[in-house]
């Protein structure tokens, strides 16, 4: 289920448990009035029903006798948090999870969220366990593409796959896009390689994210830290959460600036994809070229200004020098003449 706020999480959970028979209408009415207090009785009833089924199966009959109290089964609730969820709403969804899993112990709860979605999760180490799901390994990516091809997708050759892994990465969504691209009717007529096509498809979004990440006006206070982070990553330095405020996740989420991600498994920041790294390198090279051009322009302007000042000073000195008028001898000017 996908939750946009805490109230949605409650409603989604109840709907997932909704009966399919004639009582559904009454159940829908209950959902409209749902709150946290409604959840616990529903889950306890589900647990008891499960225990009865376990006993019935063991006896080989349909007995409804309750199972032994040692049966520790509870339902598992998987909640996917919307990427654009605000921190207060993330905290509200976590409150639902905490009630079910920790206080009432009537369910195991898994929250599925993006790296940016971690903003707003209340710190509670004793009750939380983060599992970082990174990009596929090469073997996993190959298996994923093989599965897509078996479902009717066009084949991506081993050479094309390696180029994609190197230039784009191995995220599942990107690999699915890759298969879509090579399956298009006009794919055989396109120039370049599948990696080129995938880069072209992602170019606008990646460039926008990098530009927003580097924009001073979006958050002037953190601009220098953001630039330093990218420079360190480009230089191959290790950047941990101790050096960069994790509030950066909130900045990226609110400004479509997902140039980097925080890997909770390694405790380090990294580029979102290889394409983001390339885009950052291009943006920094362009910024450096612009700075150098501006410095050269300023230097040339200063030289031109100094030349004008010396020419004016020379004309004034000539007007005052009788040697210039009698003999054409140029007057001597001090070297530090300025406007």
C-alpha positions as CSV (number, residue, x, y, z in Angstrom):
1,X,0.0,0.0,0.0
2,X,1.2,3.5,-0.7
3,X,0.6,6.1,2.0
4,X,0.6,9.9,1.6
5,X,0.2,10.7,5.3
6,X,-0.7,9.0,8.5
7,X,-4.4,9.0,8.0
8,X,-4.0,7.5,4.6
9,X,-1.9,4.7,6.2
10,X,-4.8,3.8,8.5
11,X,-7.3,3.8,5.7
12,X,-5.2,1.7,3.4
13,X,-4.5,-0.9,6.0
14,X,-8.2,-1.3,6.8
15,X,-9.1,-1.5,3.1
16,X,-6.5,-4.2,2.6
17,X,-8.4,-6.2,5.3
18,X,-11.8,-5.4,3.9
19,X,-14.3,-8.3,3.3
20,X,-15.4,-9.1,-0.2
21,X,-18.9,-10.1,0.7
22,X,-22.1,-8.2,1.4
23,X,-20.6,-6.7,4.6
24,X,-18.2,-4.6,2.5
25,X,-20.5,-1.5,2.5
26,X,-20.6,-1.5,6.3
27,X,-16.9,-2.0,6.3
28,X,-16.4,1.0,4.0
29,X,-18.4,3.1,6.4
30,X,-16.1,2.0,9.2
31,X,-13.1,3.0,7.1
32,X,-14.5,6.6,6.8
33,X,-14.4,6.9,10.5
34,X,-11.1,5.1,10.9
35,X,-8.5,6.0,13.4
36,X,-5.6,4.4,15.2
37,X,-7.9,2.8,17.8
38,X,-9.7,1.0,15.0
39,X,-6.7,-0.9,13.9
40,X,-5.8,-3.0,16.9
41,X,-9.0,-5.0,17.2
42,X,-9.0,-5.7,13.4
43,X,-5.4,-7.1,13.6
44,X,-6.1,-9.1,16.8
45,X,-9.1,-10.7,15.0
46,X,-6.9,-11.5,12.0
47,X,-4.3,-13.2,14.3
48,X,-6.9,-15.3,16.1
49,X,-8.3,-16.4,12.7
50,X,-4.8,-17.4,11.6
51,X,-4.2,-19.4,14.8
52,X,-7.5,-21.2,14.3
53,X,-6.6,-22.1,10.7
54,X,-3.2,-23.4,11.9
55,X,-4.9,-25.7,14.5
56,X,-7.5,-26.9,12.0
57,X,-4.8,-27.8,9.4
58,X,-2.8,-29.7,12.1
59,X,-6.0,-31.7,13.0
60,X,-7.0,-32.3,9.5
61,X,-10.4,-30.8,10.1
62,X,-12.1,-27.4,10.1
63,X,-12.1,-26.9,13.8
64,X,-12.2,-23.3,15.0
65,X,-10.4,-24.2,18.3
66,X,-7.9,-21.4,19.1
67,X,-4.2,-22.2,18.6
68,X,-1.7,-22.4,21.4
69,X,-0.6,-19.1,22.8
70,X,3.0,-19.9,21.6
71,X,2.1,-19.3,18.0
72,X,3.9,-16.0,17.3
73,X,2.5,-15.2,13.8
74,X,1.4,-11.7,13.1
75,X,0.5,-10.1,9.8
76,X,3.1,-8.1,7.9
77,X,2.1,-4.6,6.7
78,X,4.2,-3.1,3.9
79,X,3.7,0.6,3.5
80,X,5.4,2.5,0.6
81,X,5.9,6.2,1.5
82,X,5.3,8.6,-1.3
83,X,8.5,10.3,-2.4
84,X,7.1,13.8,-1.9
85,X,5.8,13.1,1.6
86,X,6.5,16.0,3.9
87,X,8.5,15.3,7.1
88,X,5.4,15.8,9.4
89,X,3.4,13.3,7.4
90,X,6.3,10.8,7.4
91,X,6.3,11.1,11.2
92,X,2.6,10.4,11.3
93,X,2.9,7.2,9.2
94,X,5.7,6.1,11.6
95,X,3.3,6.7,14.5
96,X,0.9,4.1,12.9
97,X,3.8,1.7,12.4
98,X,5.0,2.2,15.9
99,X,1.5,1.5,17.3
100,X,1.1,-1.8,15.4
101,X,4.6,-3.2,15.6
102,X,5.9,-1.9,19.0
103,X,3.1,-1.0,21.3
104,X,0.3,-3.4,20.4
105,X,2.6,-6.0,18.7
106,X,-0.1,-7.0,16.3
107,X,1.9,-6.7,13.1
108,X,5.3,-6.5,11.6
109,X,5.6,-3.2,9.6
110,X,7.9,-2.5,6.7
111,X,8.3,1.1,5.4
112,X,9.5,1.3,1.8
113,X,10.9,4.7,1.1
114,X,13.4,6.5,-1.0
115,X,16.6,8.0,0.4
116,X,15.0,11.4,0.5
117,X,12.0,9.9,2.2
118,X,14.0,9.2,5.4
119,X,13.6,12.9,6.3
120,X,11.0,13.1,9.0
121,X,11.5,9.6,10.5
122,X,11.8,10.0,14.2
123,X,15.1,8.6,15.5
124,X,14.4,5.5,17.5
125,X,17.3,3.1,17.1
126,X,15.9,0.5,19.5
127,X,12.8,0.0,17.4
128,X,14.1,0.7,13.9
129,X,16.3,-1.3,11.5
130,X,17.3,0.3,8.2
131,X,18.0,-2.0,5.2
132,X,19.7,-0.2,2.3
133,X,18.7,-1.7,-1.1
134,X,21.4,-0.4,-3.5
135,X,21.7,-0.8,-7.2
136,X,21.8,-4.3,-8.7
137,X,25.2,-6.1,-9.0
138,X,26.1,-7.0,-12.6
139,X,24.9,-10.6,-12.1
140,X,21.5,-9.3,-10.6
141,X,21.1,-6.8,-13.5
142,X,21.8,-9.6,-16.0
143,X,19.2,-11.8,-14.4
144,X,16.7,-8.9,-14.3
145,X,17.2,-8.2,-18.0
146,X,16.9,-11.9,-18.8
147,X,13.6,-12.0,-17.0
148,X,12.3,-9.0,-18.9
149,X,13.4,-10.5,-22.2
150,X,11.6,-13.7,-21.3
151,X,8.4,-11.7,-20.8
152,X,8.6,-10.4,-24.4
153,X,11.2,-7.6,-24.2
154,X,13.8,-7.2,-26.9
155,X,17.3,-8.6,-26.3
156,X,20.1,-6.4,-25.1
157,X,23.5,-7.9,-26.0
158,X,26.2,-8.5,-23.4
159,X,28.3,-5.7,-24.9
160,X,25.4,-3.3,-24.8
161,X,24.6,-4.3,-21.2
162,X,28.1,-3.6,-20.0
163,X,28.0,-0.1,-21.6
164,X,24.7,0.6,-19.9
165,X,26.0,-0.6,-16.5
166,X,29.1,1.6,-16.8
167,X,27.4,4.8,-18.1
168,X,23.9,4.7,-16.5
169,X,24.0,2.2,-13.7
170,X,22.0,-0.9,-12.7
171,X,18.8,0.4,-11.1
172,X,15.7,-1.7,-11.9
173,X,13.7,1.3,-13.3
174,X,16.5,2.3,-15.6
175,X,16.9,-1.2,-16.9
176,X,13.2,-1.5,-17.5
177,X,13.3,1.7,-19.5
178,X,16.2,0.3,-21.5
179,X,14.2,-2.7,-22.5
180,X,11.3,-0.4,-23.5
181,X,13.7,1.6,-25.7
182,X,15.2,-1.3,-27.5
183,X,11.7,-2.8,-28.0
184,X,10.4,0.2,-29.9
185,X,9.6,-0.4,-33.6
186,X,12.0,2.3,-34.7
187,X,14.9,1.1,-32.5
188,X,16.7,-0.5,-35.4
189,X,16.8,2.8,-37.2
190,X,18.2,4.9,-34.3
191,X,21.7,6.0,-34.2
192,X,24.0,5.2,-31.3
193,X,23.8,2.5,-28.7
194,X,21.1,1.6,-26.2
195,X,23.2,3.4,-23.6
196,X,23.1,6.5,-25.7
197,X,19.3,6.3,-26.0
198,X,18.9,5.8,-22.2
199,X,21.2,8.8,-21.5
200,X,19.3,10.9,-23.9
201,X,16.0,10.0,-22.2
202,X,17.4,10.8,-18.8
203,X,19.4,13.9,-19.8
204,X,16.8,16.6,-19.1
205,X,15.8,15.3,-15.7
206,X,19.4,14.7,-14.6
207,X,20.6,18.2,-15.8
208,X,17.7,19.8,-14.0
209,X,18.5,18.0,-10.7
210,X,22.2,18.9,-10.9
211,X,21.4,22.6,-11.8
212,X,18.9,22.8,-8.9
213,X,21.5,21.2,-6.5
214,X,24.0,23.9,-7.4
215,X,21.6,26.9,-7.5
216,X,22.6,29.4,-4.7
217,X,19.2,31.0,-4.6
218,X,17.3,27.8,-3.5
219,X,19.1,27.7,-0.2
220,X,21.9,30.3,0.1
221,X,22.9,29.1,3.6
222,X,23.8,25.6,2.4
223,X,25.1,26.4,-1.1
224,X,28.8,26.3,-0.2
225,X,28.4,23.0,1.6
226,X,26.6,21.5,-1.4
227,X,29.3,22.6,-3.8
228,X,32.0,21.3,-1.4
229,X,30.2,17.9,-1.2
230,X,30.2,17.6,-5.0
231,X,33.8,18.6,-5.3
232,X,34.9,16.0,-2.7
233,X,32.9,13.3,-4.4
234,X,34.5,14.3,-7.8
235,X,37.9,14.0,-6.1
236,X,37.1,10.6,-4.8
237,X,37.0,11.6,-1.1
238,X,34.8,9.9,1.5
239,X,32.0,12.1,2.7
240,X,30.0,10.8,5.7
241,X,26.9,12.1,7.4
242,X,29.1,13.7,10.0
243,X,30.4,16.2,7.5
244,X,27.1,16.9,5.7
245,X,23.8,17.7,7.4
246,X,21.2,15.0,6.6
247,X,18.7,17.9,6.2
248,X,20.2,17.9,2.7
249,X,17.7,15.1,1.9
250,X,14.9,17.6,2.6
251,X,16.5,20.2,0.3
252,X,16.8,17.7,-2.6
253,X,13.3,16.5,-2.2
254,X,11.7,19.9,-2.0
255,X,13.7,21.3,-5.0
256,X,14.0,18.3,-7.4
257,X,17.7,18.3,-6.8
258,X,18.5,14.6,-6.4
259,X,22.1,14.7,-7.5
260,X,23.4,12.6,-4.6
261,X,22.1,10.0,-2.2
262,X,23.1,9.0,1.3
263,X,24.0,5.3,1.4
264,X,22.9,4.1,4.8
265,X,24.7,0.8,4.4
266,X,28.1,2.5,4.0
267,X,27.3,5.7,5.9
268,X,28.6,7.7,2.9
269,X,27.2,10.1,0.3
270,X,27.5,9.1,-3.3
271,X,26.3,10.3,-6.7
272,X,22.7,9.2,-7.6
273,X,23.9,7.5,-10.8
274,X,26.9,7.6,-13.1
275,X,25.0,10.0,-15.3
276,X,24.7,12.5,-12.4
277,X,28.4,12.3,-11.9
278,X,29.0,13.1,-15.6
279,X,26.5,16.0,-15.4
280,X,28.2,17.4,-12.3
281,X,31.6,17.1,-14.0
282,X,30.2,19.0,-17.0
283,X,28.5,21.6,-14.8
284,X,31.7,22.2,-12.8
285,X,33.8,22.4,-16.0
286,X,31.4,24.9,-17.4
287,X,31.4,27.0,-14.2
288,X,35.2,26.9,-14.1
289,X,35.4,28.0,-17.7
290,X,33.0,30.8,-17.0
291,X,35.0,31.9,-14.0
292,X,38.2,31.9,-16.0
293,X,36.6,33.8,-18.8
294,X,35.3,36.4,-16.3
295,X,38.7,36.7,-14.8
296,X,40.3,37.2,-18.2
297,X,37.7,39.8,-19.1
298,X,38.3,41.6,-15.8
299,X,42.1,41.5,-16.4
300,X,41.8,42.8,-19.9
301,X,39.4,45.6,-18.8
302,X,41.9,46.6,-16.1
303,X,44.8,46.7,-18.6
304,X,42.7,48.7,-21.0
305,X,41.7,51.1,-18.2
306,X,45.3,51.5,-17.2
307,X,46.4,52.2,-20.8
308,X,43.7,54.9,-21.1
309,X,44.9,56.4,-17.9
310,X,48.5,56.5,-19.0
311,X,47.5,58.0,-22.3
312,X,45.6,60.8,-20.6
313,X,48.5,61.4,-18.2
314,X,50.9,61.5,-21.1
315,X,48.8,64.1,-23.0
316,X,48.6,66.2,-19.9
317,X,52.4,65.9,-19.3
318,X,53.1,66.9,-23.0
319,X,51.0,70.0,-22.6
320,X,53.1,71.0,-19.6
321,X,56.5,70.1,-21.0
322,X,58.4,72.7,-23.0
323,X,61.0,70.1,-24.0
324,X,58.2,68.2,-25.8
325,X,57.2,71.3,-27.8
326,X,60.8,72.3,-28.6
327,X,62.4,69.0,-29.2
328,X,59.6,66.4,-29.3
329,X,61.0,64.7,-26.3
330,X,58.4,62.6,-24.5
331,X,58.0,63.3,-20.8
332,X,58.7,60.6,-18.2
333,X,55.6,59.2,-16.4
334,X,55.7,57.3,-13.1
335,X,54.9,53.5,-13.5
336,X,52.0,53.6,-11.2
337,X,49.9,56.1,-13.2
338,X,46.2,55.2,-12.9
339,X,42.9,56.7,-13.7
